[in-house]
Amino acid sequence: MKTLNQMMPFTIIMLYRLISVSMVTSSFCPRLESKLVRRLLNKEIIPFYQQFNAVIPHSCPFSPSRDIYGYQEENKFEESATKWVCDFCGKSFYEERFLDQHFDNRHPETKREVCVT
């Protein structure tokens, strides 16, 4: 069985092939693509690290703690198929996309550093 150090280069290469990371300043970061990449990271990559009791360091662009929309996604609540709630202020919306717009307009300070798309 390979050790974490032996598997690390493979993991990094795989990540860079699947995801191109761009630092966000004023550039556009597509929310839908970020959601897909986040799902991939949560399903495939993070469990790999957890298997070895390792964590992705904050300095890594793939760290969940740096994901531009990660904090907002953690603060979404789907109460029903037609009711999405903002956990920051309690406002509710009929569709998730309206909640996303609300985050952009009313809670822009909740964005983090890196766009993972």
N, CA, C and O atoms as a GROMACS GRO file, in nm:
protein
  468
    1MET      N    1   0.084  -0.118   0.000
    1MET     CA    2   0.000   0.000   0.000
    1MET      C    3   0.089   0.124   0.000
    1MET      O    4   0.189   0.130   0.070
    2LYS      N    5   0.050   0.221  -0.079
    2LYS     CA    6   0.128   0.344  -0.090
    2LYS      C    7   0.100   0.435   0.029
    2LYS      O    8  -0.011   0.438   0.083
    3THR      N    9   0.201   0.509   0.068
    3THR     CA   10   0.185   0.603   0.177
    3THR      C   11   0.130   0.734   0.123
    3THR      O   12   0.122   0.756   0.002
    4LEU      N   13   0.091   0.820   0.216
    4LEU     CA   14   0.038   0.951   0.178
    4LEU      C   15   0.139   1.030   0.097
    4LEU      O   16   0.102   1.094  -0.002
    5ASN      N   17   0.266   1.027   0.137
    5ASN     CA   18   0.369   1.101   0.064
    5ASN      C   19   0.386   1.049  -0.079
    5ASN      O   20   0.415   1.126  -0.170
    6GLN      N   21   0.368   0.919  -0.099
    6GLN     CA   22   0.379   0.863  -0.232
    6GLN      C   23   0.258   0.900  -0.318
    6GLN      O   24   0.271   0.917  -0.439
    7MET      N   25   0.142   0.911  -0.257
    7MET     CA   26   0.020   0.942  -0.330
    7MET      C   27   0.001   1.092  -0.353
    7MET      O   28  -0.074   1.131  -0.443
    8MET      N   29   0.065   1.175  -0.274
    8MET     CA   30   0.046   1.320  -0.282
    8MET      C   31   0.072   1.375  -0.422
    8MET      O   32  -0.012   1.450  -0.472
    9PRO      N   33   0.183   1.343  -0.488
    9PRO     CA   34   0.204   1.398  -0.623
    9PRO      C   35   0.093   1.358  -0.720
    9PRO      O   36   0.050   1.439  -0.802
   10PHE      N   37   0.047   1.235  -0.712
   10PHE     CA   38  -0.062   1.190  -0.797
   10PHE      C   39  -0.187   1.273  -0.772
   10PHE      O   40  -0.254   1.316  -0.866
   11THR      N   41  -0.218   1.296  -0.646
   11THR     CA   42  -0.336   1.373  -0.610
   11THR      C   43  -0.327   1.515  -0.663
   11THR      O   44  -0.424   1.568  -0.717
   12ILE      N   45  -0.213   1.576  -0.648
   12ILE     CA   46  -0.195   1.714  -0.694
   12ILE      C   47  -0.207   1.722  -0.846
   12ILE      O   48  -0.271   1.813  -0.898
   13ILE      N   49  -0.147   1.628  -0.916
   13ILE     CA   50  -0.157   1.626  -1.062
   13ILE      C   51  -0.302   1.608  -1.104
   13ILE      O   52  -0.350   1.676  -1.195
   14MET      N   53  -0.372   1.517  -1.038
   14MET     CA   54  -0.512   1.493  -1.070
   14MET      C   55  -0.595   1.619  -1.047
   14MET      O   56  -0.679   1.653  -1.129
   15LEU      N   57  -0.571   1.686  -0.937
   15LEU     CA   58  -0.645   1.809  -0.908
   15LEU      C   59  -0.622   1.915  -1.014
   15LEU      O   60  -0.717   1.977  -1.062
   16TYR      N   61  -0.497   1.936  -1.052
   16TYR     CA   62  -0.468   2.039  -1.150
   16TYR      C   63  -0.522   2.004  -1.288
   16TYR      O   64  -0.553   2.093  -1.366
   17ARG      N   65  -0.534   1.876  -1.317
   17ARG     CA   66  -0.595   1.838  -1.445
   17ARG      C   67  -0.745   1.859  -1.444
   17ARG      O   68  -0.803   1.897  -1.545
   18LEU      N   69  -0.808   1.836  -1.330
   18LEU     CA   70  -0.952   1.848  -1.320
   18LEU      C   71  -0.998   1.992  -1.298
   18LEU      O   72  -1.107   2.031  -1.340
   19ILE      N   73  -0.914   2.069  -1.232
   19ILE     CA   74  -0.956   2.201  -1.188
   19ILE      C   75  -0.848   2.302  -1.221
   19ILE      O   76  -0.730   2.278  -1.196
   20SER      N   77  -0.887   2.413  -1.277
   20SER     CA   78  -0.792   2.522  -1.291
   20SER      C   79  -0.832   2.627  -1.190
   20SER      O   80  -0.948   2.669  -1.185
   21VAL      N   81  -0.738   2.669  -1.110
   21VAL     CA   82  -0.768   2.762  -1.002
   21VAL      C   83  -0.724   2.901  -1.041
   21VAL      O   84  -0.613   2.921  -1.090
   22SER      N   85  -0.812   2.996  -1.019
   22SER     CA   86  -0.775   3.134  -1.045
   22SER      C   87  -0.800   3.215  -0.919
   22SER      O   88  -0.904   3.203  -0.855
   23MET      N   89  -0.704   3.298  -0.885
   23MET     CA   90  -0.721   3.384  -0.770
   23MET      C   91  -0.825   3.490  -0.805
   23MET      O   92  -0.821   3.548  -0.914
   24VAL      N   93  -0.915   3.514  -0.715
   24VAL     CA   94  -1.024   3.608  -0.742
   24VAL      C   95  -0.986   3.746  -0.692
   24VAL      O   96  -0.953   3.766  -0.576
   25THR      N   97  -0.992   3.838  -0.782
   25THR     CA   98  -0.981   3.978  -0.743
   25THR      C   99  -1.112   4.041  -0.787
   25THR      O  100  -1.207   4.047  -0.708
   26SER      N  101  -1.119   4.087  -0.908
   26SER     CA  102  -1.246   4.138  -0.959
   26SER      C  103  -1.297   4.051  -1.072
   26SER      O  104  -1.394   4.086  -1.139
   27SER      N  105  -1.232   3.938  -1.095
   27SER     CA  106  -1.271   3.852  -1.206
   27SER      C  107  -1.399   3.776  -1.175
   27SER      O  108  -1.439   3.761  -1.059
   28PHE      N  109  -1.461   3.728  -1.279
   28PHE     CA  110  -1.586   3.653  -1.267
   28PHE      C  111  -1.555   3.509  -1.226
   28PHE      O  112  -1.464   3.447  -1.280
   29CYS      N  113  -1.631   3.459  -1.133
   29CYS     CA  114  -1.617   3.321  -1.088
   29CYS      C  115  -1.754   3.254  -1.100
   29CYS      O  116  -1.844   3.284  -1.022
   30PRO      N  117  -1.771   3.164  -1.197
   30PRO     CA  118  -1.903   3.102  -1.217
   30PRO      C  119  -1.942   3.012  -1.099
   30PRO      O  120  -1.872   2.917  -1.065
   31ARG      N  121  -2.054   3.045  -1.039
   31ARG     CA  122  -2.100   2.975  -0.920
   31ARG      C  123  -2.134   2.828  -0.949
   31ARG      O  124  -2.101   2.741  -0.869
   32LEU      N  125  -2.198   2.801  -1.061
   32LEU     CA  126  -2.239   2.664  -1.093
   32LEU      C  127  -2.117   2.574  -1.110
   32LEU      O  128  -2.114   2.462  -1.057
   33GLU      N  129  -2.017   2.621  -1.184
   33GLU     CA  130  -1.896   2.541  -1.202
   33GLU      C  131  -1.824   2.520  -1.070
   33GLU      O  132  -1.770   2.413  -1.044
   34SER      N  133  -1.823   2.624  -0.987
   34SER     CA  134  -1.761   2.611  -0.854
   34SER      C  135  -1.832   2.505  -0.771
   34SER      O  136  -1.768   2.429  -0.698
   35LYS      N  137  -1.963   2.500  -0.784
   35LYS     CA  138  -2.041   2.401  -0.710
   35LYS      C  139  -2.005   2.259  -0.755
   35LYS      O  140  -1.993   2.168  -0.672
   36LEU      N  141  -1.988   2.241  -0.886
   36LEU     CA  142  -1.951   2.109  -0.938
   36LEU      C  143  -1.812   2.068  -0.890
   36LEU      O  144  -1.790   1.953  -0.851
   37VAL      N  145  -1.718   2.161  -0.892
   37VAL     CA  146  -1.583   2.132  -0.846
   37VAL      C  147  -1.583   2.103  -0.697
   37VAL      O  148  -1.516   2.011  -0.651
   38ARG      N  149  -1.659   2.181  -0.620
   38ARG     CA  150  -1.669   2.159  -0.476
   38ARG      C  151  -1.723   2.019  -0.447
   38ARG      O  152  -1.675   1.950  -0.357
   39ARG      N  153  -1.824   1.979  -0.525
   39ARG     CA  154  -1.881   1.845  -0.508
   39ARG      C  155  -1.776   1.738  -0.536
   39ARG      O  156  -1.766   1.639  -0.463
   40LEU      N  157  -1.696   1.758  -0.642
   40LEU     CA  158  -1.589   1.664  -0.675
   40LEU      C  159  -1.486   1.656  -0.562
   40LEU      O  160  -1.445   1.548  -0.521
   41LEU      N  161  -1.445   1.772  -0.513
   41LEU     CA  162  -1.349   1.774  -0.403
   41LEU      C  163  -1.403   1.703  -0.280
   41LEU      O  164  -1.333   1.624  -0.217
   42ASN      N  165  -1.529   1.730  -0.246
   42ASN     CA  166  -1.589   1.669  -0.128
   42ASN      C  167  -1.611   1.519  -0.143
   42ASN      O  168  -1.607   1.445  -0.045
   43LYS      N  169  -1.633   1.475  -0.265
   43LYS     CA  170  -1.661   1.334  -0.288
   43LYS      C  171  -1.534   1.251  -0.308
   43LYS      O  172  -1.525   1.138  -0.261
   44GLU      N  173  -1.436   1.306  -0.378
   44GLU     CA  174  -1.319   1.228  -0.418
   44GLU      C  175  -1.190   1.263  -0.345
   44GLU      O  176  -1.115   1.173  -0.305
   45ILE      N  177  -1.163   1.389  -0.327
   45ILE     CA  178  -1.032   1.430  -0.278
   45ILE      C  179  -1.026   1.438  -0.126
   45ILE      O  180  -0.935   1.381  -0.064
   46ILE      N  181  -1.119   1.506  -0.065
   46ILE     CA  182  -1.116   1.523   0.081
   46ILE      C  183  -1.124   1.389   0.154
   46ILE      O  184  -1.051   1.370   0.252
   47PRO      N  185  -1.210   1.294   0.111
   47PRO     CA  186  -1.208   1.163   0.178
   47PRO      C  187  -1.073   1.092   0.168
   47PRO      O  188  -1.034   1.019   0.259
   48PHE      N  189  -1.002   1.114   0.057
   48PHE     CA  190  -0.869   1.055   0.043
   48PHE      C  191  -0.776   1.108   0.153
   48PHE      O  192  -0.704   1.031   0.215
   49TYR      N  193  -0.780   1.237   0.175
   49TYR     CA  194  -0.698   1.296   0.280
   49TYR      C  195  -0.742   1.247   0.418
   49TYR      O  196  -0.658   1.218   0.504
   50GLN      N  197  -0.872   1.237   0.439
   50GLN     CA  198  -0.924   1.191   0.567
   50GLN      C  199  -0.883   1.047   0.595
   50GLN      O  200  -0.862   1.009   0.710
   51GLN      N  201  -0.873   0.968   0.491
   51GLN     CA  202  -0.832   0.828   0.505
   51GLN      C  203  -0.695   0.819   0.571
   51GLN      O  204  -0.667   0.724   0.645
   52PHE      N  205  -0.610   0.916   0.546
   52PHE     CA  206  -0.475   0.918   0.603
   52PHE      C  207  -0.463   1.015   0.721
   52PHE      O  208  -0.353   1.049   0.763
   53ASN      N  209  -0.578   1.058   0.772
   53ASN     CA  210  -0.580   1.155   0.883
   53ASN      C  211  -0.499   1.280   0.850
   53ASN      O  212  -0.429   1.334   0.936
   54ALA      N  213  -0.510   1.324   0.727
   54ALA     CA  214  -0.440   1.444   0.682
   54ALA      C  215  -0.543   1.550   0.646
   54ALA      O  216  -0.660   1.519   0.621
   55VAL      N  217  -0.499   1.674   0.644
   55VAL     CA  218  -0.587   1.783   0.603
   55VAL      C  219  -0.520   1.860   0.491
   55VAL      O  220  -0.397   1.864   0.480
   56ILE      N  221  -0.601   1.920   0.408
   56ILE     CA  222  -0.548   2.006   0.302
   56ILE      C  223  -0.510   2.137   0.369
   56ILE      O  224  -0.597   2.202   0.429
   57PRO      N  225  -0.385   2.178   0.362
   57PRO     CA  226  -0.345   2.302   0.430
   57PRO      C  227  -0.414   2.425   0.371
   57PRO      O  228  -0.450   2.426   0.253
   58HIS      N  229  -0.432   2.526   0.454
   58HIS     CA  230  -0.499   2.649   0.409
   58HIS      C  231  -0.424   2.714   0.294
   58HIS      O  232  -0.485   2.782   0.211
   59SER      N  233  -0.294   2.694   0.287
   59SER     CA  234  -0.215   2.755   0.180
   59SER      C  235  -0.244   2.692   0.043
   59SER      O  236  -0.211   2.751  -0.060
   60CYS      N  237  -0.304   2.575   0.041
   60CYS     CA  238  -0.338   2.508  -0.084
   60CYS      C  239  -0.463   2.573  -0.145
   60CYS      O  240  -0.561   2.594  -0.073
   61PRO      N  241  -0.462   2.605  -0.274
   61PRO     CA  242  -0.580   2.666  -0.336
   61PRO      C  243  -0.704   2.578  -0.332
   61PRO      O  244  -0.815   2.627  -0.349
   62PHE      N  245  -0.686   2.448  -0.310
   62PHE     CA  246  -0.800   2.356  -0.305
   62PHE      C  247  -0.856   2.340  -0.165
   62PHE      O  248  -0.951   2.264  -0.146
   63SER      N  249  -0.801   2.410  -0.070
   63SER     CA  250  -0.849   2.400   0.068
   63SER      C  251  -0.993   2.451   0.075
   63SER      O  252  -1.022   2.560   0.025
   64PRO      N  253  -1.082   2.374   0.135
   64PRO     CA  254  -1.221   2.420   0.149
   64PRO      C  255  -1.232   2.554   0.223
   64PRO      O  256  -1.328   2.628   0.203
   65SER      N  257  -1.135   2.584   0.306
   65SER     CA  258  -1.140   2.710   0.381
   65SER      C  259  -1.115   2.831   0.292
   65SER      O  260  -1.136   2.944   0.336
   66ARG      N  261  -1.072   2.810   0.168
   66ARG     CA  262  -1.045   2.922   0.077
   66ARG      C  263  -1.146   2.933  -0.037
   66ARG      O  264  -1.142   3.029  -0.114
   67ASP      N  265  -1.236   2.838  -0.048
   67ASP     CA  266  -1.335   2.835  -0.156
   67ASP      C  267  -1.422   2.960  -0.153
   67ASP      O  268  -1.485   2.990  -0.051
   68ILE      N  269  -1.426   3.034  -0.263
   68ILE     CA  270  -1.494   3.163  -0.267
   68ILE      C  271  -1.641   3.154  -0.227
   68ILE      O  272  -1.691   3.242  -0.157
   69TYR      N  273  -1.710   3.050  -0.268
   69TYR     CA  274  -1.852   3.036  -0.237
   69TYR      C  275  -1.878   2.935  -0.126
   69TYR      O  276  -1.994   2.914  -0.088
   70GLY      N  277  -1.776   2.873  -0.074
   70GLY     CA  278  -1.793   2.767   0.025
   70GLY      C  279  -1.871   2.810   0.148
   70GLY      O  280  -1.961   2.740   0.193
   71TYR      N  281  -1.836   2.926   0.203
   71TYR     CA  282  -1.903   2.974   0.325
   71TYR      C  283  -2.050   3.005   0.297
   71TYR      O  284  -2.136   2.979   0.380
   72GLN      N  285  -2.077   3.061   0.179
   72GLN     CA  286  -2.215   3.089   0.142
   72GLN      C  287  -2.293   2.959   0.125
   72GLN      O  288  -2.407   2.948   0.170
   73GLU      N  289  -2.232   2.860   0.061
   73GLU     CA  290  -2.299   2.732   0.041
   73GLU      C  291  -2.330   2.664   0.175
   73GLU      O  292  -2.434   2.600   0.189
   74GLU      N  293  -2.241   2.680   0.271
   74GLU     CA  294  -2.264   2.623   0.404
   74GLU      C  295  -2.380   2.692   0.475
   74GLU      O  296  -2.439   2.635   0.566
   75ASN      N  297  -2.412   2.813   0.433
   75ASN     CA  298  -2.517   2.891   0.498
   75ASN      C  299  -2.644   2.901   0.416
   75ASN      O  300  -2.724   2.993   0.433
   76LYS      N  301  -2.663   2.805   0.327
   76LYS     CA  302  -2.788   2.789   0.254
   76LYS      C  303  -2.868   2.681   0.323
   76LYS      O  304  -2.812   2.582   0.370
   77PHE      N  305  -2.996   2.700   0.328
   77PHE     CA  306  -3.082   2.598   0.388
   77PHE      C  307  -3.201   2.576   0.296
   77PHE      O  308  -3.278   2.669   0.270
   78GLU      N  309  -3.216   2.454   0.248
   78GLU     CA  310  -3.331   2.420   0.162
   78GLU      C  311  -3.441   2.367   0.252
   78GLU      O  312  -3.439   2.251   0.294
   79GLU      N  313  -3.536   2.453   0.281
   79GLU     CA  314  -3.647   2.415   0.369
   79GLU      C  315  -3.746   2.325   0.297
   79GLU      O  316  -3.801   2.232   0.356
   80SER      N  317  -3.768   2.353   0.169
   80SER     CA  318  -3.854   2.269   0.085
   80SER      C  319  -3.808   2.289  -0.059
   80SER      O  320  -3.715   2.365  -0.085
   81ALA      N  321  -3.875   2.223  -0.151
   81ALA     CA  322  -3.835   2.234  -0.292
   81ALA      C  323  -3.849   2.377  -0.344
   81ALA      O  324  -3.783   2.415  -0.441
   82THR      N  325  -3.934   2.455  -0.281
   82THR     CA  326  -3.956   2.593  -0.326
   82THR      C  327  -3.923   2.696  -0.219
   82THR      O  328  -3.973   2.809  -0.224
   83LYS      N  329  -3.840   2.660  -0.123
   83LYS     CA  330  -3.803   2.757  -0.020
   83LYS      C  331  -3.658   2.738   0.022
   83LYS      O  332  -3.620   2.638   0.082
   84TRP      N  333  -3.577   2.838  -0.013
   84TRP     CA  334  -3.436   2.842   0.024
   84TRP      C  335  -3.417   2.956   0.123
   84TRP      O  336  -3.470   3.066   0.101
   85VAL      N  337  -3.343   2.932   0.229
   85VAL     CA  338  -3.328   3.031   0.336
   85VAL      C  339  -3.181   3.070   0.353
   85VAL      O  340  -3.092   2.985   0.351
   86CYS      N  341  -3.159   3.200   0.370
   86CYS     CA  342  -3.026   3.254   0.399
   86CYS      C  343  -3.004   3.243   0.550
   86CYS      O  344  -3.078   3.302   0.628
   87ASP      N  345  -2.902   3.168   0.590
   87ASP     CA  346  -2.873   3.154   0.733
   87ASP      C  347  -2.805   3.278   0.792
   87ASP      O  348  -2.791   3.289   0.914
   88PHE      N  349  -2.763   3.370   0.708
   88PHE     CA  350  -2.703   3.494   0.758
   88PHE      C  351  -2.810   3.588   0.812
   88PHE      O  352  -2.794   3.649   0.919
   89CYS      N  353  -2.921   3.601   0.738
   89CYS     CA  354  -3.023   3.700   0.777
   89CYS      C  355  -3.164   3.642   0.788
   89CYS      O  356  -3.255   3.711   0.835
   90GLY      N  357  -3.183   3.518   0.746
   90GLY     CA  358  -3.314   3.455   0.759
   90GLY      C  359  -3.410   3.479   0.644
   90GLY      O  360  -3.521   3.426   0.645
   91LYS      N  361  -3.370   3.556   0.546
   91LYS     CA  362  -3.457   3.583   0.432
   91LYS      C  363  -3.474   3.456   0.349
   91LYS      O  364  -3.380   3.377   0.335
   92SER      N  365  -3.594   3.435   0.293
   92SER     CA  366  -3.618   3.314   0.216
   92SER      C  367  -3.650   3.348   0.071
   92SER      O  368  -3.694   3.458   0.038
   93PHE      N  369  -3.626   3.248  -0.016
   93PHE     CA  370  -3.641   3.265  -0.160
   93PHE      C  371  -3.705   3.141  -0.220
   93PHE      O  372  -3.694   3.031  -0.165
   94TYR      N  373  -3.772   3.159  -0.334
   94TYR     CA  374  -3.839   3.048  -0.402
   94TYR      C  375  -3.742   2.958  -0.477
   94TYR      O  376  -3.769   2.839  -0.494
   95GLU      N  377  -3.631   3.014  -0.521
   95GLU     CA  378  -3.534   2.936  -0.598
   95GLU      C  379  -3.393   2.962  -0.544
   95GLU      O  380  -3.364   3.070  -0.492
   96GLU      N  381  -3.308   2.862  -0.559
   96GLU     CA  382  -3.170   2.873  -0.512
   96GLU      C  383  -3.097   2.987  -0.582
   96GLU      O  384  -3.015   3.056  -0.520
   97ARG      N  385  -3.124   3.007  -0.708
   97ARG     CA  386  -3.053   3.112  -0.783
   97ARG      C  387  -3.082   3.251  -0.727
   97ARG      O  388  -2.997   3.339  -0.732
   98PHE      N  389  -3.202   3.270  -0.673
   98PHE     CA  390  -3.234   3.400  -0.612
   98PHE      C  391  -3.158   3.417  -0.480
   98PHE      O  392  -3.117   3.528  -0.445
   99LEU      N  393  -3.141   3.308  -0.408
   99LEU     CA  394  -3.059   3.314  -0.286
   99LEU      C  395  -2.914   3.344  -0.322
   99LEU      O  396  -2.848   3.421  -0.252
  100ASP      N  397  -2.864   3.285  -0.430
  100ASP     CA  398  -2.728   3.315  -0.475
  100ASP      C  399  -2.713   3.463  -0.509
  100ASP      O  400  -2.613   3.526  -0.474
  101GLN      N  401  -2.812   3.519  -0.577
  101GLN     CA  402  -2.809   3.662  -0.609
  101GLN      C  403  -2.811   3.746  -0.481
  101GLN      O  404  -2.742   3.847  -0.470
  102HIS      N  405  -2.891   3.702  -0.385
  102HIS     CA  406  -2.898   3.769  -0.256
  102HIS      C  407  -2.761   3.770  -0.188
  102HIS      O  408  -2.718   3.873  -0.135
  103PHE      N  409  -2.693   3.656  -0.189
  103PHE     CA  410  -2.558   3.650  -0.131
  103PHE      C  411  -2.467   3.752  -0.198
  103PHE      O  412  -2.394   3.824  -0.131
  104ASP      N  413  -2.471   3.757  -0.331
  104ASP     CA  414  -2.385   3.849  -0.404
  104ASP      C  415  -2.417   3.995  -0.372
  104ASP      O  416  -2.326   4.078  -0.362
  105ASN      N  417  -2.545   4.026  -0.358
  105ASN     CA  418  -2.587   4.164  -0.336
  105ASN      C  419  -2.584   4.208  -0.190
  105ASN      O  420  -2.546   4.322  -0.160
  106ARG      N  421  -2.622   4.121  -0.099
  106ARG     CA  422  -2.638   4.160   0.041
  106ARG      C  423  -2.528   4.110   0.134
  106ARG      O  424  -2.507   4.165   0.242
  107HIS      N  425  -2.458   4.006   0.094
  107HIS     CA  426  -2.355   3.948   0.180
  107HIS      C  427  -2.224   3.925   0.104
  107HIS      O  428  -2.166   3.817   0.114
  108PRO      N  429  -2.176   4.023   0.028
  108PRO     CA  430  -2.053   4.002  -0.050
  108PRO      C  431  -1.930   3.978   0.038
  108PRO      O  432  -1.832   3.920  -0.008
  109GLU      N  433  -1.936   4.023   0.162
  109GLU     CA  434  -1.822   4.004   0.253
  109GLU      C  435  -1.801   3.858   0.290
  109GLU      O  436  -1.698   3.823   0.348
  110THR      N  437  -1.897   3.773   0.258
  110THR     CA  438  -1.885   3.631   0.293
  110THR      C  439  -1.808   3.551   0.189
  110THR      O  440  -1.785   3.432   0.208
  111LYS      N  441  -1.767   3.616   0.080
  111LYS     CA  442  -1.686   3.546  -0.020
  111LYS      C  443  -1.544   3.529   0.033
  111LYS      O  444  -1.494   3.611   0.110
  112ARG      N  445  -1.482   3.421  -0.010
  112ARG     CA  446  -1.344   3.393   0.033
  112ARG      C  447  -1.246   3.424  -0.079
  112ARG      O  448  -1.275   3.506  -0.166
  113GLU      N  449  -1.131   3.359  -0.078
  113GLU     CA  450  -1.019   3.399  -0.161
  113GLU      C  451  -1.012   3.339  -0.300
  113GLU      O  452  -0.971   3.408  -0.394
  114VAL      N  453  -1.049   3.213  -0.318
  114VAL     CA  454  -1.015   3.140  -0.440
  114VAL      C  455  -1.139   3.089  -0.512
  114VAL      O  456  -1.232   3.037  -0.451
  115CYS      N  457  -1.137   3.106  -0.643
  115CYS     CA  458  -1.242   3.052  -0.729
  115CYS      C  459  -1.195   2.916  -0.779
  115CYS      O  460  -1.095   2.907  -0.850
  116VAL      N  461  -1.265   2.810  -0.742
  116VAL     CA  462  -1.227   2.677  -0.789
  116VAL      C  463  -1.316   2.638  -0.906
  116VAL      O  464  -1.424   2.582  -0.887
  117THR      N  465  -1.270   2.667  -1.026
  117THR     CA  466  -1.344   2.628  -1.146
  117THR      C  467  -1.250   2.576  -1.250
  117THR      O  468  -1.292   2.537  -1.359
   0.00000   0.00000   0.00000
